[in-house]
Amino acid sequence: MKSVMPITAIIALLGSSSALAANLNIPMAFEYLAVDGQKIESSLFNHKSDIELNNGTHKIAIRYHDMVQDDFSDGESFIKSSPFIVTLTVDGDHQYSLQASDGEVVRNPQKFAKSPSVVITRADSGTVDYQVKQTNFTEDSFVNSIFGGGNGQDISNVASAATGGVVATSSTITAPVSKPAPIDAVTGEKVNDAEHAEQMLQYWWLHADQKTRKEFMSWAIKQL
């Protein structure tokens, strides 16, 4: 007599198959901006290292973002590249890893940020089908924004549009982008725009001494 697989086993098997997904890991010196047209939320204190990807082709916007020794002071400064778009074809439950072509340590961060070169590998040493395209998208600095300078470009919106296939990766955004009102230099009135919060933190961090930074980190950890 033929053995018949119990219906509960079939349901469990189907459930486990649908749950399978590939994973892409990036180092701390890189950050996700968008995947397939959707923004990825991350911050200086909440780094997202992994994303799950189903079978198919995905467009992922990533940028190099690291803290390096400042050549003109004893402190550190942030360095960011323009986003680059990774087109990755997933064909199974694989573990993917992105890394700088230099290896784990980027030898010349300033030079690397101008044109990030990366490689993607699989944990099982299988072939990875991917392409990397550089963009010339830029992001206004916090200082430029509060005094009304810059082009009003929001890097998250740009990256989201690029991975969604709305804009070509080799061109800049020409559509008008809404821009917050600058801070009044006399009254000190604050801009009501939460999207600048991280840039504000970075700006004041760079202008703080070591004692103030340690005190701030102690306070920030308590808020988690």
C-alpha positions as CSV (number, residue, x, y, z in Angstrom):
1,M,0.0,0.0,0.0
2,K,1.3,3.5,-0.9
3,S,2.2,5.7,2.0
4,V,0.5,9.1,1.9
5,M,2.2,12.2,3.3
6,P,0.0,13.7,6.1
7,I,-1.7,16.9,5.2
8,T,0.0,18.6,8.2
9,A,3.4,17.7,6.8
10,I,2.5,19.1,3.4
11,I,1.3,22.4,4.9
12,A,4.6,22.6,7.0
13,L,6.7,21.9,3.9
14,L,4.9,24.6,1.8
15,G,5.2,27.0,4.7
16,S,8.9,26.5,5.1
17,S,9.4,26.9,1.3
18,S,7.6,30.2,1.1
19,A,9.6,31.5,4.1
20,L,12.9,30.9,2.4
21,A,14.7,34.1,1.3
22,A,18.2,35.2,0.4
23,N,20.1,37.6,2.6
24,L,22.4,40.4,1.7
25,N,24.9,41.7,4.3
26,I,26.9,44.9,4.2
27,P,29.7,46.1,6.5
28,M,29.3,49.0,9.0
29,A,31.0,51.4,6.5
30,F,28.1,51.1,4.1
31,E,24.4,51.9,4.4
32,Y,21.2,50.9,2.6
33,L,19.2,53.7,1.1
34,A,16.5,52.0,-0.9
35,V,15.5,48.6,-2.3
36,D,13.2,48.2,-5.3
37,G,11.8,51.7,-4.9
38,Q,11.3,51.5,-1.1
39,K,13.3,53.6,1.3
40,I,15.4,51.8,4.0
41,E,15.3,53.5,7.4
42,S,18.7,53.6,9.1
43,S,20.8,56.0,11.1
44,L,24.1,56.6,12.7
45,F,23.0,54.8,15.8
46,N,20.8,52.1,14.1
47,H,22.8,50.5,11.3
48,K,21.0,48.0,9.2
49,S,23.4,45.3,8.0
50,D,21.0,42.7,6.5
51,I,18.1,42.7,4.1
52,E,16.0,39.7,2.9
53,L,15.5,39.2,-0.8
54,N,13.1,36.9,-2.6
55,N,13.9,35.2,-5.9
56,G,14.2,37.6,-8.8
57,T,16.1,40.7,-9.8
58,H,16.4,43.6,-7.3
59,K,17.8,47.1,-7.4
60,I,19.5,48.2,-4.3
61,A,20.8,51.7,-3.5
62,I,23.8,51.7,-1.2
63,R,26.4,54.3,-0.3
64,Y,29.8,54.3,1.5
65,H,29.4,56.2,4.8
66,D,32.2,56.2,7.3
67,M,34.0,58.2,10.0
68,V,37.6,58.9,9.3
69,Q,40.5,60.8,10.9
70,D,40.3,64.5,10.0
71,D,43.6,65.7,8.4
72,F,43.1,69.2,9.8
73,S,42.3,68.4,13.4
74,D,42.6,65.7,16.1
75,G,39.0,64.6,15.6
76,E,37.1,62.6,13.1
77,S,34.9,63.6,10.2
78,F,32.2,61.8,8.2
79,I,32.7,60.9,4.6
80,K,29.9,59.9,2.2
81,S,29.9,58.7,-1.3
82,S,27.2,59.2,-3.9
83,P,24.8,56.2,-4.0
84,F,25.6,53.3,-6.2
85,I,23.0,51.0,-7.6
86,V,23.4,47.2,-7.2
87,T,21.3,45.1,-9.6
88,L,21.3,41.6,-8.0
89,T,19.6,38.5,-9.4
90,V,18.6,36.1,-6.6
91,D,18.0,32.5,-7.6
92,G,17.9,30.7,-4.2
93,D,18.2,30.8,-0.5
94,H,21.7,32.2,-0.6
95,Q,23.8,34.3,1.8
96,Y,25.3,37.2,0.0
97,S,27.9,39.6,1.3
98,L,29.0,43.0,-0.1
99,Q,32.5,44.2,0.5
100,A,34.8,46.9,-0.7
101,S,37.2,45.7,-3.5
102,D,40.1,46.7,-1.2
103,G,39.0,44.1,1.4
104,E,37.7,44.6,4.9
105,V,39.6,47.8,5.4
106,V,39.4,50.7,2.9
107,R,42.9,52.0,2.5
108,N,42.1,55.4,1.1
109,P,38.5,56.4,2.3
110,Q,38.5,59.8,0.5
111,K,39.5,58.3,-2.8
112,F,37.2,55.3,-2.4
113,A,34.2,57.6,-1.6
114,K,34.6,59.3,-5.0
115,S,34.0,56.0,-6.9
116,P,33.2,53.1,-4.6
117,S,34.3,49.7,-6.0
118,V,32.6,46.7,-4.4
119,V,32.3,43.0,-4.9
120,I,29.4,40.6,-3.9
121,T,30.1,37.0,-3.0
122,R,28.0,34.0,-1.8
123,A,28.7,32.0,1.3
124,D,28.7,28.8,-0.7
125,S,31.2,30.3,-3.2
126,G,28.6,30.1,-6.0
127,T,28.4,32.5,-8.9
128,V,26.7,35.8,-8.2
129,D,24.8,37.6,-11.0
130,Y,25.1,41.3,-10.2
131,Q,26.0,44.7,-11.7
132,V,27.1,48.0,-10.0
133,K,26.4,51.4,-11.4
134,Q,27.7,54.7,-9.9
135,T,25.5,57.7,-9.7
136,N,26.3,61.4,-9.4
137,F,23.4,62.1,-7.0
138,T,24.4,64.5,-4.2
139,E,23.0,65.5,-0.9
140,D,23.0,69.0,0.6
141,S,25.0,69.4,3.7
142,F,23.2,70.5,6.9
143,V,25.0,73.8,6.9
144,N,23.9,74.6,3.3
145,S,20.4,73.6,4.1
146,I,19.9,75.8,7.2
147,F,21.2,78.9,5.4
148,G,19.2,78.3,2.3
149,G,22.0,77.0,0.0
150,G,22.3,73.8,-2.0
151,N,19.9,72.3,-4.5
152,G,17.2,70.9,-2.2
153,Q,17.9,67.3,-3.2
154,D,16.8,64.6,-0.8
155,I,19.1,61.6,-1.2
156,S,16.5,59.1,0.1
157,N,13.9,60.1,-2.4
158,V,16.5,60.1,-5.2
159,A,17.7,56.6,-4.3
160,S,14.2,55.3,-3.9
161,A,13.2,56.6,-7.4
162,A,16.4,55.1,-8.9
163,T,15.8,51.6,-7.5
164,G,12.2,51.8,-8.6
165,G,13.2,52.4,-12.2
166,V,11.8,55.9,-12.3
167,V,15.2,57.6,-13.0
168,A,18.3,56.6,-15.0
169,T,21.2,56.0,-12.7
170,S,23.6,58.1,-14.8
171,S,21.6,61.3,-14.5
172,T,20.7,63.7,-11.8
173,I,17.2,64.6,-10.6
174,T,15.8,67.6,-12.4
175,A,12.2,67.6,-11.0
176,P,11.6,70.2,-8.3
177,V,12.1,68.9,-4.8
178,S,10.4,70.5,-1.8
179,K,12.9,72.2,0.5
180,P,12.4,73.3,4.1
181,A,12.6,76.9,5.0
182,P,16.1,77.9,6.3
183,I,16.7,78.9,9.9
184,D,16.6,82.6,10.4
185,A,20.1,83.7,11.3
186,V,18.7,86.5,13.6
187,T,15.8,84.9,15.4
188,G,17.2,81.4,15.4
189,E,13.8,79.9,14.4
190,K,14.2,76.2,13.8
191,V,13.3,74.4,10.6
192,N,10.3,72.0,11.2
193,D,11.7,69.1,9.3
194,A,12.5,65.8,11.0
195,E,14.4,64.5,8.0
196,H,17.3,66.7,9.0
197,A,17.6,65.2,12.5
198,E,20.5,62.9,11.6
199,Q,22.4,65.6,9.8
200,M,22.0,67.9,12.8
201,L,23.4,65.2,15.1
202,Q,26.4,64.6,12.8
203,Y,27.0,68.4,12.5
204,W,27.2,68.9,16.3
205,W,29.1,65.7,16.9
206,L,31.9,66.9,14.6
207,H,32.0,70.2,16.6
208,A,32.1,68.5,20.0
209,D,35.1,67.6,22.1
210,Q,35.8,64.1,23.3
211,K,34.3,64.7,26.7
212,T,31.0,65.9,25.2
213,R,30.9,63.0,22.8
214,K,31.3,60.5,25.6
215,E,28.6,62.2,27.6
216,F,26.3,62.2,24.6
217,M,26.9,58.6,23.8
218,S,26.2,57.7,27.5
219,W,22.9,59.6,27.3
220,A,22.0,58.1,23.9
221,I,22.5,54.5,25.0
222,K,20.1,55.1,28.0
223,Q,17.4,56.2,25.5
224,L,17.5,52.9,23.6
